[in-house]
Amino acid sequence: MTSTATKRAFLPTDESLQHRLLAVLAQHRMATGPQLRTMLNVHRPKLSSALNDLRRKDLTAHITLPSSNRMRAWYLTPDGARITRDWPELRGRPPYPVTSATAASLRTSHTLTVVRTHCAFAADARARGDDHGPLDWTPEVAHQLPDSERLIADALMRYTVSAAGADRSMLRAFVEVDRTTMSAERLASKLIEYARFHDYLPAPAGRRIVQAAQQSLLPTWQRWYAVFPRVLFVLTGASPTTLSNRITDLQAMAAEHPLVASLVRQVPLGAAALEDLEEHGAGAAVWTALDGSGGQRPWTKL
C-alpha cells in the first residue's frame, strides 16, 4: 500500500523526473525505456534510477518484451494510477489505464507502436525547435457519431510550429496508426467515420425548435476544436510496396466516396510510413496527400 508520505511527494506542483514519468505513463499507458528517454529528453542512467525508485514504491511495474534483448515496457500500478488520476495536466485523458502485467501483455503491440509514432514527432519537434511535449499526444480520443456510434482516433496530436512572427501556428491532428493487421478496405473506411464526424450536427434538445435556432446549430466537432484537425495515417508492419498500395487505397476512398470527397476538400489528409518518419523526420517531405494532388510534402503543408 502506498503511504501518505509517498502520495504527498507526488503533488501536481512537483516538477521532478519521477512526477513527469508518472504523468507520461498515465497519459500513454505504457512505454519502453528508450521511448521514455525520447519523450522526456533524459539520459539513461537518470531515467533508470527514477524508474527503479518508482518500482520500489509500487507506483510502476514492467513486463519484458519478447524477442527484444530483454527490453522492458513500463506501466503504472493501481497505486500509480490512483495518484495521477486527478492531476491537472492529465484532465480529459481517456480513463483506460494499464495497471497489470496481463493488461500490458494484451495491449503491447498496438500501444507501443502508437507511442513509437509519437516519439517520431517528438524527436523531430525537438530538432526543429517546435513545441510538442509528451502530454501533447492523447491516445484513444473518442467522439460521438450519429446512431450512437463513436469515432475513436488512435491519438490526438497538439503541435505548435514555433516559427517567428505570423508563421507561428498551433496545429491539431487525428493520428491513425496502421500495423497492417486489418484489411485495406477496413482501414480506408476509417475515412468515412471522420467524414461523418465532420458533418455531424447535434440533435435539437426538444421537439419544437424554431428554424432560426436550427440554422444556428454548429457541427459537433466545434465544441472541441477551432479548426477541424487534419487526419494523418501512419503505416508500418509490411513491405514498402504493401504500404504504398494501402496509401493508394486511402486515396481511392477519398476520391470515390461522396462524404470523404467533401472532407478532403476542407481538411488536410495525409499518409506516410512510420519507418520514413523515423529515418527522415516526421516533419520531412515523406507525406502523401490523400487528395491526389501528387508528390510528397511535410505534414504541415498538406
N, C-alpha and C positions, 0 to 999 in steps of 0.2 A: 504494500500500500504506500502511495506517495505521501510523504509527510507534509505538514503545513509549512514548514520551513522551505522545503523544496518548491512548493507551489508559489510561495512568496518570492522566490528567486527568479521566477519567470513571468513577472508582471509585463503587460504590453509596453511599458516605457523602457524596458530593458533592451539595450541595443547590442548585447553580447552575441558572439557567434552561436552559442547554444540556443539563444532565443530565435535567431534567424534560421537556424537549422530546423527547429520545431515548426516554425511558420512555413517554411518551404515544404517540409514533409506533409504538413496538414493540407497545403494547397495542392500539391502534386500527387499525394497519397503514397508514392514510392519513388525512390531514385537510387542509382548506384553512386559509389564514391566519386568516380570521375564526373558524373553528371552534377553532383552537388558542388564539386570544385569549380566547374564551369559556371554554374548559376551564381555562386557566391563569390567567385574570384578569390579563392583562398588556397594556400599551399597545402599539400597532402599531409604533412605531419600535424599541422594545426587542426585540420579537419578531423583526422583520425583520433586525436586526443579528445576533441569535443564530442564526437560520436560515441566513443567508448565511455566517456563520463556520463552521457545521457543514457547509455545502455545500463550502466551500473545503477542509475537512479530509476530504472524500469520505466523510462519515458520513450525509448526507442528500442527496436529489435531489428533483426535482419534475417534474410534467407540467403543461402549460397546458390548462385545461378548455375545450372548445368552447362557443361562444356564452355566454361568461361575462365579457366585458370583460377577458380575459387573466388570470383568476384562476388561481392555482396550487394544485395538490394535492401535498402533500409526503409522502414516504415514506423509509424507511431504505435505504441502500445495503447490499450484503453485509457491508461492514466495520461499518456501524452495527448491523446485526442480530447480528453476532458479538459485539460489545462488550456489548450489552444482554442477551444470551441467558441469562446466569446471575445477573442482578441479583435480589436477594431480593424486591423489591417486584413482580417480574414472574413469580414462580413460579406455575405452574398455568395460565398462559395457553396457549391452543391454539397450536401451533408452525406457523402458516401465514403467515410474513412476506411482505410485498410488497416486493421488492427490485430491480425493474426497471421501465422505462417500459412495456414490453409488459404485464407483470402488472398494473401500476397502471391502464392503459387498460381492461383486461378487467374489472376489479372496481370501476371508479369509481362507477357509478350506485348500486349497492346499498350498497357500503361507506360512501360519503359520506352516504347517506340514513340509515343506522344511526347514524353519528356525529352527524348533524343531530338525530336523535331524542334522543341522549344530551345534546346541548347544550341542548335544551329543558328537560330535567330538571335539568341542572347550573345553568342560569341561574335557574330557579325555586327550587332549593335555596338558592342564594346569597341570593336576595331574602328567603327565609323564615328564614334562619339555620340551616338544616338541614345535615347532614353528608353530602355526596355529592361526592367528588372525581373527578378524571379517571381514576383507576385503579379506581374502584368500578363500572366498567362493562366487562364482559368479553365480547367478541364471540364468536359461534360456539361456544357451550358444548355439548358432546356428552355424552349419557348412553346407556347400553345399554338396549335393549328386548329382549323375547323374540325367539326365532328369529334371533338375530344381527343384528337391525335396530338402528338408532340414532335417537334423538331429538336433533336439532341446533337449539337455540334461537338466534335471531339475536343475542341478548345476554342475559346475566345481570346484573341491576342490584342493587347493595347500596346501601341508603339508610337513614340514621338520622334520624328525626324528633326534633329537638332541643328539644322542649318540656320545661319544667321539671317536676321531680317524677316521679310514676308514669306520666305520659303519654309520657315519652321511650320510643321503641321503635325496634328495628332491624328493617327490612323487607327482604325479598328479592322479586324479581320476574323471571320469564322474560319477555322482550320479543320480540314478533314484529312485524317491520316489513313492511307490505304496500304495494308500489308499484303495485298493480293490474295486475301483469304476469302473474299466474296466475289461473285461473278461481276464481269464488266458491266452488265446490264443493271445490276443492283447498285453498283457504285454510281453509274450515270443517273439513276433515278433519284439519287440524293439531291440533284439539282432541282427536281420538281418540288421537293419539300421546301427548299429555300425560296423558290418562286411563289409557292403558296403562302409562306410566311410574309414575304414582301408585300403581297396583295391583301393580306387578311385584315378585315375590318372587324372591330369588336361588335358583338350583338348589342342592340339597344337595351337599356336597363329595364324598360317597361314595354307594354304592348302598344301604348299610344305615345307617339313622339312626332313632333312637327317636322315638316320637310326640311326646314332650315337647320334644325338640330341634326337630322340625318346627314345633311351635306357637310356639317362641321366635324363629323367623326373622322379621326385620323387613323391611319394604319396602326395596327398593334405595335409594330416594331418601334414607332416613335416614342413609346413610353420609356424606352431604354437608350435609344441611340439618336444623336442629332442627324447623323447620316447613316444609311444602311451599310453595315460592314461589308467590305469586299469578301469574297469567298475563295479560299486557297485550298487546292488539293495537293497533298504531299504523298508521293507514291514510293514504295520500296518493296523488297521481297521477291523480285523477279528480274529477269534479264532486261537490259536497256530496250530491246525490241518489244518485249511484252509491255513494259511501262509506256513506251511510245504509243503502242496500239490502244492502251487504255485512255491515254490523253486524247487520241483521235476519237474514241467513243464518247468522251465527255464533250468534245466539240460538236459531234453529230447531234447529241441531245440538245445542246444549246441552239443549234440551227433548226432542228425539226420540231421540237415541242413548243407550241404557241406560248405557254406561260414562261418557259425558260428563255425563249427568244426575246420576250418582252423584258425579262430580268436582265439579260446580258446587254441590252441597250442602255440600262440605267446603273448597273452595278459592275465594277471590275471583277472579273472571274479569271483565275489562272491555275495552272498546274505545273508541277516540277517534280523531279526525282530527288529523294532525300539525299542520296549519295552526291548529287550535284551541289546541293546546298552545303553539304559538309566540305566538299573539295574546293568549291569556288566562293562560298559565302552565300548566305541566304538572300542578301541584297544584290547579288550579281545578276547578270542578264542570262538567267537559266530558266525563266518562267515563260510558259506558252499561254498566250491569251486564249480564252475559250470562245471569243467572238469570231475566231477565224481570220483575224487581221494579219496573221503571219509573223514570223520572226520571233526571237526570244528577247526578253527585256527584264529589268528588275521588277519585283512585285509591286513596288511603289509607283511604277509607271504603267501598270496595266490599264 
